[in-house]
């Protein structure tokens, strides 16, 4: 969940006008699913709920703005807890992500 400032991305069509937005969209589509369906700020979908597994997150609802914010509050439910099962499946560890490098790659 987060506020991503890519107002030119059309999530329905998976398209974007700007190069940086297209890079972000391509990266997201390689690893995650975006489940927000309604605009969250002035007609743009900026506040995204991302998941790595279909069916894990649902019931995404906009609940109006909180305080003086011009963004909608996004409410969602985690539908099931993923339990670790001994397997040889490789998964990404986002706790070790170099977000500075990620930002540089998007901006570059």
Z-matrix of the N, CA and C atoms (Angstrom, degrees):
N
C 1 1.454
C 2 1.518 1 107.25
N 3 1.305 2 116.29 1 134.41
C 4 1.449 3 118.48 2 177.45
C 5 1.512 4 112.83 3 -177.70
N 6 1.313 5 114.74 4 168.04
C 7 1.457 6 123.25 5 178.06
C 8 1.527 7 107.71 6 -95.96
N 9 1.319 8 115.53 7 106.31
C 10 1.460 9 121.67 8 -179.33
C 11 1.517 10 107.59 9 -109.77
N 12 1.302 11 116.97 10 123.23
C 13 1.465 12 121.35 11 -173.86
C 14 1.525 13 111.74 12 -92.24
N 15 1.304 14 115.57 13 70.41
C 16 1.462 15 122.34 14 174.92
C 17 1.532 16 108.23 15 -127.05
N 18 1.341 17 117.45 16 71.49
C 19 1.462 18 120.16 17 -175.08
C 20 1.525 19 114.06 18 -67.05
N 21 1.335 20 118.18 19 -16.79
C 22 1.465 21 120.04 20 -177.76
C 23 1.531 22 112.58 21 -86.48
N 24 1.334 23 118.26 22 -2.89
C 25 1.469 24 120.00 23 178.40
C 26 1.527 25 109.49 24 -78.31
N 27 1.309 26 115.72 25 129.85
C 28 1.466 27 121.82 26 171.70
C 29 1.531 28 106.09 27 -101.08
N 30 1.320 29 116.14 28 103.80
C 31 1.468 30 120.89 29 -175.55
C 32 1.519 31 112.21 30 -70.63
N 33 1.311 32 116.91 31 -25.90
C 34 1.468 33 119.91 32 178.73
C 35 1.531 34 111.31 33 -66.14
N 36 1.349 35 115.15 34 -40.75
C 37 1.468 36 120.93 35 -177.22
C 38 1.532 37 112.92 36 -100.47
N 39 1.335 38 117.04 37 -5.67
C 40 1.470 39 121.89 38 -175.03
C 41 1.522 40 111.72 39 54.80
N 42 1.341 41 115.19 40 50.51
C 43 1.458 42 121.18 41 178.52
C 44 1.528 43 109.29 42 -129.97
N 45 1.329 44 115.19 43 159.74
C 46 1.464 45 120.74 44 176.96
C 47 1.522 46 108.62 45 -151.54
N 48 1.322 47 116.03 46 149.98
C 49 1.461 48 120.66 47 -178.76
C 50 1.521 49 112.50 48 -84.01
N 51 1.331 50 117.84 49 -37.12
C 52 1.459 51 121.18 50 -173.92
C 53 1.531 52 111.93 51 -97.47
N 54 1.327 53 115.35 52 147.66
C 55 1.462 54 122.09 53 -177.24
C 56 1.529 55 112.04 54 -57.21
N 57 1.330 56 117.53 55 -45.00
C 58 1.461 57 121.51 56 -179.19
C 59 1.529 58 110.50 57 -62.84
N 60 1.311 59 116.96 58 -39.79
C 61 1.464 60 121.22 59 178.50
C 62 1.523 61 110.90 60 -67.29
N 63 1.327 62 117.23 61 -39.18
C 64 1.470 63 120.68 62 177.52
C 65 1.521 64 111.11 63 -63.66
N 66 1.334 65 116.78 64 -39.10
C 67 1.473 66 120.15 65 176.69
C 68 1.521 67 111.01 66 -62.91
N 69 1.330 68 116.55 67 -45.38
C 70 1.463 69 121.12 68 179.11
C 71 1.527 70 110.03 69 -61.20
N 72 1.321 71 116.34 70 -46.58
C 73 1.463 72 121.37 71 179.97
C 74 1.526 73 110.98 72 -60.38
N 75 1.312 74 117.17 73 -43.35
C 76 1.466 75 120.83 74 178.73
C 77 1.531 76 110.55 75 -62.67
N 78 1.319 77 117.22 76 -43.52
C 79 1.458 78 120.93 77 -179.78
C 80 1.533 79 110.68 78 -63.19
N 81 1.337 80 115.97 79 -46.77
C 82 1.475 81 120.24 80 179.24
C 83 1.523 82 110.22 81 -59.47
N 84 1.328 83 117.07 82 -46.26
C 85 1.473 84 120.31 83 -177.07
C 86 1.523 85 112.83 84 -65.62
N 87 1.329 86 118.19 85 -21.05
C 88 1.461 87 120.76 86 176.93
C 89 1.518 88 112.48 87 -77.45
N 90 1.338 89 118.28 88 -27.61
C 91 1.457 90 121.02 89 -170.94
C 92 1.526 91 115.33 90 -123.42
N 93 1.329 92 117.55 91 -27.77
C 94 1.463 93 120.06 92 -168.78
C 95 1.526 94 112.39 93 -135.75
N 96 1.317 95 114.78 94 166.02
C 97 1.460 96 122.83 95 173.09
C 98 1.521 97 107.70 96 -113.41
N 99 1.315 98 117.20 97 138.00
C 100 1.453 99 123.26 98 178.52
C 101 1.522 100 106.72 99 -102.37
N 102 1.354 101 118.28 100 124.21
C 103 1.467 102 120.27 101 -172.61
C 104 1.528 103 115.01 102 -112.66
N 105 1.325 104 118.56 103 -1.41
C 106 1.467 105 120.61 104 175.42
C 107 1.527 106 107.85 105 -72.18
N 108 1.340 107 116.94 106 136.41
C 109 1.465 108 119.43 107 -175.90
C 110 1.522 109 114.29 108 -117.77
N 111 1.334 110 118.02 109 -10.70
C 112 1.458 111 120.62 110 -176.64
C 113 1.536 112 110.58 111 -121.36
N 114 1.342 113 116.74 112 152.49
C 115 1.466 114 119.88 113 177.10
C 116 1.530 115 110.62 114 -60.67
N 117 1.324 116 116.15 115 140.55
C 118 1.457 117 120.84 116 -177.40
C 119 1.529 118 113.41 117 -112.13
N 120 1.321 119 116.68 118 -8.25
C 121 1.467 120 119.99 119 177.65
C 122 1.523 121 109.94 120 -155.89
N 123 1.309 122 116.36 121 113.63
C 124 1.472 123 123.30 122 175.10
C 125 1.525 124 113.08 123 46.35
N 126 1.314 125 117.05 124 47.90
C 127 1.458 126 121.65 125 176.61
C 128 1.512 127 115.22 126 81.93
N 129 1.321 128 118.44 127 -1.37
C 130 1.469 129 121.84 128 179.61
C 131 1.531 130 110.12 129 -111.07
N 132 1.308 131 115.64 130 147.56
C 133 1.460 132 120.74 131 177.65
C 134 1.528 133 108.02 132 -95.67
N 135 1.337 134 116.06 133 92.76
C 136 1.458 135 121.82 134 -176.97
C 137 1.520 136 112.25 135 -103.45
N 138 1.328 137 117.00 136 -31.94
C 139 1.461 138 121.88 137 -178.04
C 140 1.522 139 108.13 138 -93.92
N 141 1.310 140 115.41 139 110.34
C 142 1.460 141 121.33 140 -171.47
C 143 1.524 142 111.70 141 -109.61
N 144 1.317 143 115.55 142 145.48
C 145 1.457 144 122.31 143 169.92
C 146 1.524 145 105.37 144 -110.98
N 147 1.319 146 115.86 145 116.56
C 148 1.461 147 122.45 146 -176.47
C 149 1.519 148 109.94 147 -112.41
N 150 1.320 149 116.35 148 143.08
C 151 1.457 150 121.52 149 178.13
C 152 1.526 151 108.62 150 -141.19
N 153 1.306 152 115.75 151 158.52
C 154 1.460 153 119.30 152 178.18
C 155 1.526 154 111.97 153 -101.90
N 156 1.323 155 116.93 154 3.99
C 157 1.463 156 119.76 155 -177.46
C 158 1.526 157 109.68 156 -147.10
N 159 1.313 158 116.76 157 126.28
C 160 1.457 159 121.16 158 178.15
C 161 1.521 160 109.65 159 -63.75
N 162 1.333 161 116.50 160 137.53
C 163 1.449 162 121.50 161 179.43
C 164 1.515 163 114.08 162 87.86
N 165 1.298 164 118.12 163 -4.47
C 166 1.464 165 121.41 164 -179.53
C 167 1.532 166 111.38 165 -79.62
N 168 1.336 167 116.78 166 -36.39
C 169 1.465 168 122.69 167 -178.03
C 170 1.516 169 108.37 168 -122.53
N 171 1.331 170 116.74 169 138.50
C 172 1.460 171 119.99 170 179.59
C 173 1.514 172 111.58 171 -157.40
N 174 1.313 173 114.82 172 -170.72
C 175 1.470 174 122.63 173 179.77
C 176 1.527 175 111.17 174 52.27
N 177 1.321 176 116.32 175 45.50
C 178 1.467 177 121.14 176 179.86
C 179 1.526 178 107.81 177 -77.08
N 180 1.342 179 115.52 178 123.02
C 181 1.463 180 121.06 179 -177.93
C 182 1.518 181 109.51 180 -135.41
N 183 1.328 182 115.80 181 145.32
C 184 1.455 183 121.17 182 173.62
C 185 1.518 184 107.76 183 -93.46
N 186 1.335 185 116.07 184 134.35
C 187 1.462 186 120.89 185 -172.54
C 188 1.525 187 113.35 186 -120.16
N 189 1.327 188 118.36 187 25.81
C 190 1.458 189 120.62 188 -179.48
C 191 1.513 190 111.25 189 81.57
N 192 1.321 191 115.83 190 173.48
C 193 1.461 192 119.29 191 -177.03
C 194 1.523 193 110.30 192 -83.67
N 195 1.315 194 115.19 193 155.78
C 196 1.452 195 122.48 194 179.85
C 197 1.522 196 107.92 195 -108.70
N 198 1.306 197 117.12 196 118.66
C 199 1.462 198 121.10 197 -179.13
C 200 1.506 199 111.58 198 64.34
N 201 1.322 200 117.09 199 -130.13
C 202 1.470 201 122.71 200 -177.43
C 203 1.522 202 112.70 201 -93.70
N 204 1.319 203 117.89 202 5.91
C 205 1.460 204 120.85 203 -177.18
C 206 1.524 205 111.23 204 -66.70
N 207 1.332 206 116.26 205 145.32
C 208 1.461 207 120.28 206 174.61
C 209 1.527 208 111.29 207 -96.21
N 210 1.332 209 117.48 208 8.62
C 211 1.466 210 123.31 209 175.32
C 212 1.526 211 109.11 210 -100.10
N 213 1.315 212 115.54 211 149.31
C 214 1.453 213 121.05 212 173.66
C 215 1.534 214 109.54 213 -76.21
N 216 1.310 215 116.88 214 145.73
C 217 1.456 216 120.94 215 171.69
C 218 1.520 217 107.61 216 -76.66
N 219 1.320 218 117.25 217 132.57
C 220 1.459 219 121.92 218 -178.86
C 221 1.535 220 108.17 219 -107.97
N 222 1.321 221 115.23 220 124.93
C 223 1.462 222 121.22 221 177.47
C 224 1.524 223 107.84 222 -113.67
N 225 1.327 224 116.86 223 138.95
C 226 1.457 225 120.60 224 178.16
C 227 1.515 226 109.06 225 -150.91
N 228 1.330 227 115.31 226 163.19
C 229 1.459 228 120.95 227 178.88
C 230 1.518 229 110.00 228 -119.08
N 231 1.315 230 114.27 229 141.13
C 232 1.460 231 119.65 230 170.36
C 233 1.521 232 105.18 231 -87.02
N 234 1.317 233 116.38 232 116.50
C 235 1.459 234 121.05 233 -169.42
C 236 1.516 235 114.14 234 -82.35
N 237 1.301 236 116.48 235 -28.33
C 238 1.455 237 118.25 236 177.08
C 239 1.519 238 109.18 237 -153.96
N 240 1.290 239 114.62 238 148.60
C 241 1.452 240 120.72 239 -179.71
C 242 1.515 241 108.19 240 -92.14
N 243 1.312 242 115.71 241 132.08
C 244 1.458 243 120.50 242 178.83
C 245 1.528 244 107.63 243 -84.01
N 246 1.304 245 116.32 244 120.77
C 247 1.465 246 120.78 245 177.47
C 248 1.511 247 108.90 246 -96.46
N 249 1.298 248 114.56 247 140.51
C 250 1.461 249 119.38 248 179.08
C 251 1.521 250 109.73 249 -74.58
N 252 1.301 251 114.45 250 127.44
C 253 1.455 252 121.93 251 176.80
C 254 1.522 253 106.54 252 -120.35
N 255 1.294 254 116.90 253 137.68
C 256 1.456 255 120.21 254 -179.81
C 257 1.532 256 109.25 255 -61.38
N 258 1.324 257 114.41 256 114.78
C 259 1.460 258 119.40 257 177.95
C 260 1.522 259 108.50 258 -153.09
N 261 1.288 260 115.40 259 171.74
C 262 1.460 261 120.82 260 179.06
C 263 1.524 262 111.28 261 -98.09
N 264 1.330 263 117.20 262 15.47
C 265 1.451 264 122.72 263 179.77
C 266 1.529 265 109.78 264 -71.66
N 267 1.311 266 117.01 265 127.25
C 268 1.455 267 122.12 266 178.93
C 269 1.523 268 108.96 267 -87.37
N 270 1.324 269 116.67 268 131.90
C 271 1.461 270 121.44 269 177.50
C 272 1.517 271 109.48 270 -126.03
N 273 1.321 272 116.09 271 158.70
C 274 1.450 273 121.64 272 179.21
C 275 1.523 274 110.20 273 -83.19
N 276 1.322 275 117.55 274 139.83
C 277 1.460 276 123.03 275 177.30
C 278 1.522 277 108.02 276 -105.84
N 279 1.344 278 116.52 277 94.46
C 280 1.456 279 121.10 278 -175.31
C 281 1.525 280 112.27 279 -71.75
N 282 1.331 281 118.27 280 -13.34
C 283 1.467 282 120.12 281 177.05
C 284 1.525 283 110.61 282 -67.15
N 285 1.308 284 116.57 283 -21.25
C 286 1.464 285 120.87 284 -178.15
C 287 1.532 286 112.14 285 -102.09
N 288 1.318 287 117.06 286 12.32
C 289 1.459 288 122.03 287 -177.00
C 290 1.525 289 111.38 288 -68.86
N 291 1.314 290 116.07 289 137.92
C 292 1.454 291 122.24 290 174.03
C 293 1.534 292 107.04 291 -91.84
N 294 1.342 293 116.41 292 89.70
C 295 1.460 294 120.39 293 -175.22
C 296 1.524 295 111.93 294 -68.29
N 297 1.328 296 117.71 295 -25.91
C 298 1.476 297 120.15 296 174.47
C 299 1.510 298 110.62 297 -63.09
N 300 1.334 299 116.99 298 -45.49
C 301 1.462 300 121.50 299 177.15
C 302 1.526 301 110.25 300 -64.23
N 303 1.331 302 116.79 301 -42.68
C 304 1.466 303 121.36 302 178.35
C 305 1.530 304 110.23 303 -57.52
N 306 1.335 305 116.95 304 -44.96
C 307 1.472 306 121.16 305 178.91
C 308 1.521 307 110.46 306 -63.17
N 309 1.345 308 116.90 307 -44.18
C 310 1.461 309 120.69 308 179.10
C 311 1.528 310 111.56 309 -60.34
N 312 1.328 311 117.23 310 -39.03
C 313 1.470 312 121.31 311 179.75
C 314 1.527 313 110.77 312 -66.69
N 315 1.333 314 117.36 313 -37.98
C 316 1.460 315 120.80 314 179.47
C 317 1.520 316 111.20 315 -71.02
N 318 1.308 317 117.20 316 -40.31
C 319 1.461 318 121.81 317 -176.44
C 320 1.534 319 110.13 318 -75.96
N 321 1.344 320 116.33 319 -38.33
C 322 1.469 321 122.20 320 -175.86
C 323 1.451 322 112.22 321 -63.44
